[in-house]
Amino acid sequence: MQPNNRRSFLDFSFKYGALLVIALVFVVFSIVNPVFLTYDNIADILRAISITMFVAIGVTLSQIVDGFDLSVGSTVSLTTVVTATLMVWYQQPLVVVIVVPLVIGVLIGLLNALLIVRVRIPDLLATLAVMYVIAGVHKTYTKGYSIYNNMQMTDGTKAPGKFLPDFLWIGQGKLLGVPIPVILMIVAVALVHIFLTYTRWGRQLYITGGNREAARLSGISVNRVRLAAYVLSGLFAAIGGILYAARIGSGQVDAGAGLLMEAVAAVFVGYSVFGAGKPNVIGTFFGAVLIGVLINGLTMLNLPYYAFDIVKGAVLVFALATTFVHLARRKT
């Protein structure tokens, strides 16, 4: 293959490879199982990835400022059980049930930003430490138990409350036949894309991530921009936790355990969509779709659930290899 042809092929594969893989996976699974392409199954796939997508949006924002938020999975777990306990243990109204977890997500983002911006701990190490702290907090808070309607308490009594029907509608309801989580996801992706692409604040995020010193010299408050990115990351992870509780109808103590890897894989797959070469929310969405389609299809093929991590890991390795090979080529 001639050098120019080889370069053109590599450029084409980088821009459209992820989309072609998604199309190929759709074709293969639809041939193997005709149920795969039914409306109900596609809706199930999109509903399943909606939680991952909210978490991945947060990771995307932290990546844009040249950071990395590893605490999003633990944030999902904490906000999921807090959401559940507010109803099951404390019988709080819907407004409190939604607002309190969002505030917790913001506080976790502020903690990450404090450690990274003020204390100047590297992003990976700071958010890794926070991840373990939050994991310990939510397990201590629940004493290691999942939260469900009228659960047995440690003193032998039963919890007085239940999940609110209006709350469960957020995760299980439909509007004009479309699942509510899917609608929320599409709205969030559209709004974040507009924010990042067409607003001054969105461009400041990219400028800060591209060259922090140049951003500072151009008058951008770099520390505030990075703080905002981590606060938004915590906020989106909290939304993911709320949706998780609403969809499952219980507060699973390890709800966010597998979401970090799925979110990171989605973000890095998104690097290559349409040749972006950088974190972007549209690419992240297609990355989440790829992971969701793979997991759904493999479930239909009765592949053991414990093998799913192999698939997720392989997707992440492929995405990382594709991204960094292309970035290395662009520098030469």
N, C-alpha and C positions, 0 to 999 in steps of 0.2 A: 504494500500500500504506500503510495507516494506521501511525503510529509504533509503536503497541503490537504490531501484527502483524509489523511489520518487526523489532522487537526480539526477538520470540518466534522468528521465522524464523532470525535470526542466532544466537540462543542454541542453537536446535536444531541448526543446521549446525555450530556449534563443538563441541557435545557429541558428535554422531554422524556428522559429515561424513567423518572418516577411516574409520570402520567402513563407511559406505555406499560410499565409494570402493573399499575393499578388496572388498566384495561385488560391486560393478559390474565391477571388473577380473576377478574370478573368473568372472563370467557371460560376459563378452566373450571371454576367452581360451578358456573351455570350449566356446563355440559355434564359435570359429575352429578349435580343435584339440581333438578329443574326448579325446586322450591327456592333456590338461592336468589333468583331475580324477581321474586314476587314483591309486591308493594309492602306487605307486612314485614318481610325479612329485611328489606332495604331500610324501612323505618326503624326496625330493631337495631340495625347497624349504626345508623345515625344517632339514635337515642343512646346507644352504648358509648359512642365516641364523644358525646357532648360533654361528659364529665372530664374525660381526658383532654378535650380541647380547651376547656377553661383553665385547667392546670398548665397546659402547654402554652397558652397565651402569656401566662405569667413568666414561664421560662423564656419565651421569646423576648419579652421586654427586658429581662435581665441580660440576655445575650446581646441585645442591641447595644447596650451601654458597655459591652465587653466584660460582662460579669457572668455569674452562673449561680442560680438559686437552687441549692440542693434540698432546701427545707420544705418545698411545696408538698411533698408526699405526707410528711408529718403534720403539716398544716391542715391538709384534707382530713386526716384521721382525727385531729383534735376538734376541728369545727363540726365534723360529723357527729361525734359523741356529745359535744356540747349542745348541738341542735336537738339531738334526741332527748337528752336529760332535761332540757328546758320544758319539754312537753310531758315526758313520762314521769320525771321526778317532781318538777316544780309547777306543772300545769300553767305555763305562761301563754299569753295570747300570741297570735301569729306575728305581729309586728316585732315583739321582743325576740321571738324564735329566729327571725331573720336578721335583725339588726345586731344582736350580740355576737354571733359568729363572724359577721362582717367586720365588726370592731376588732375582734381577736385577730383576724387576718391582717388588718392594718397595723396592729401593734407588733405582730411578728415581723412584718416588713420593716417597721421602724427599728426593731431590734437588730435585724440584719444590717440595715443602713448605718446604724450607730457603730457597729463593730467594724464595718468595712470603710466607711467614710471618716469617722472620727478616730477610732482606735487603729485603723489602717491594717487590719488583718486581711490577708488575701481572700477574695470572694469565696473560693472553694472551701477554704478552711473555716471561715466564719459561718457560712451557711451549713456546712457539715456539722459543726458544733451545735448550732441552733437546731438542726434536724434531730440530733440525739436528745437535746434538752426537751424539745417539744414532744418527742416520742415518750420520754419518761413522764412528762407532765400528764399527758392524756391517759396513760395506763395507770398512773397513780390516782388520777381523778376518778376513774371508773373501777379501780381496784382490779383491772384486767378483764372486766366483764363487758360483753356487748350489751347494748341497751335496747329493750323491746317492750311492747305494751304489757302493763301489769306484771312486770318482771319480779322475781323473788329478790328481796333485798337481803343484805347480809345479817340483819337482825331478825329475819324470819317473816317479816311483813311483806305485803305486796305493794309495788309502786302504785301511786294513786291515779296516774294519768295515762293517756294514750296519745298516739300520733293524731294530730288534727287532720280531718278530711281535706280542708282547704290546703294544708301543707302538702299532703300526699298528692294532690292534684298537680302541684308544680312538677313533680317527677314522674307521675303516672298518667296525667290527663292528656287530652288532645283538644286542639282547636281546629275546626274544619278538617278533621281527619289527620292533622299533623301533630305529632307528639310535642308537648310544651317544651321539653328540654331541647329539642331540635330547633324550635323557633327561637328560643333564647340564645342558642349557639350561633345561629345564622345572624341574628341581630348583633351579637357581640363581635363576631368576626368582621361584619360590615363596618361597625363603628370604630373598631380598633384600626382597621385598614385605612379608613378615612382620616383618623387621628394621626397615624404614622406618615401618611402620604401627603396630606393636604394642609396640615397645620404647622405653625411655627414650632410648637412644642414637640411634635413628632419628629421634625427634622433635627431639632436639638438633641434628641436621643441618639439619632444616627451619627451626628457630628461628634458627640461626646464619645461614643463607642469607637469611631474611626480614628480619632486622634485627640486624646484628652487635652494635651498641651495647646494644640491649635484651637480647640474649642474654648479653652480658658482665655487665650489671647484675643479671641474674637468677641469676648464679652459675655460668654455663656457661663452661668453659675454651675460649674461641673458637679459640685457636690450636691446641689439641689436636684439636678437632673438625675443623678444616680440614686439619690434618696427616693425620688418619685418613682423610679423604675422598680425598686424593691418593695415599696409600699403597694404599688399596683400589682406586683407579683403575688404578694400575700393576700390582697383583696380577691384576685381571680381564683387563687387556690381555695379561699374560703367559700366562694360561690360554688366551686366544684364540690366541696364538702357538704354544703346545703343540698345540692342536687343529688348527691349520693344518698344522703339520708332519706330524701323525698322519694327517690326511685326504689330503694330497697325496703323502706318502711321500718328500718331499725338503725341503731347506731353501732356499726361494726367497729370493733376496737382497732383493727388494722386496715381500715378502709383504704388508706392511701398507700399501702405498702408497695403495690405494683405499679402505681400511677406515675412515679418519678421516671422510671425507665421508659414507659410508653410515651410520656410527654417529651423527654429528651430525644427519643428516636424520631418522633413527629417533627420536632424542631429541626433536626439535622437533615431529615429527608427534605424538608421545606427549603433548605439552602439551595437545592438544585432545581426546584420547580421553576420553569421558564428562565433558567439561568440566572436567578437572582444573585447567588453567591453571597448572600447575607441573610440574617434572620428576618423573616417576614411572615405576617399572619396568614396570608393566603397560602403560601407554601406549607406552613405548619398545618393548616386545615387539610390539605391533600395528604400530608404525612400521616395525620391521624386517621384519615379515611383508609389509607393503605393498611395500617395496623389493624383497624377495626374489621376490614374485609378479610384479612388473613385469619384473625382469631375466629370470626364467625364461620368462615368456610371450613377451618380445621375442626371446629366444634361439630359441624354437620357431618364431617368425616369420622367422627367419634375418636379423634386423637385425644389421648389422655391430657387433662388440664395441666399436669405438671411438665408437659413437654412444651407448653406455650412460651415459656421463658427462653427456650432455645430459639424459637422463631423470632421473638422480640429482639434477642441479642444479635441474631444474624442480620436482621433488618438494620439495627443500629450500626453494626460493623460495616455493612454495605454503604449506609448513608455517610458515615464518617470517612470511609475510604474514598468514595466518590467526591465528596466535598473537598477534602484536603489534597487529593491528587490534582483537582482542577485549580484550587487556589495556588498550589505550587507551580503549576503550569503558567498561571497568569503572572507570576513574579519573574519568570524566566524570559 
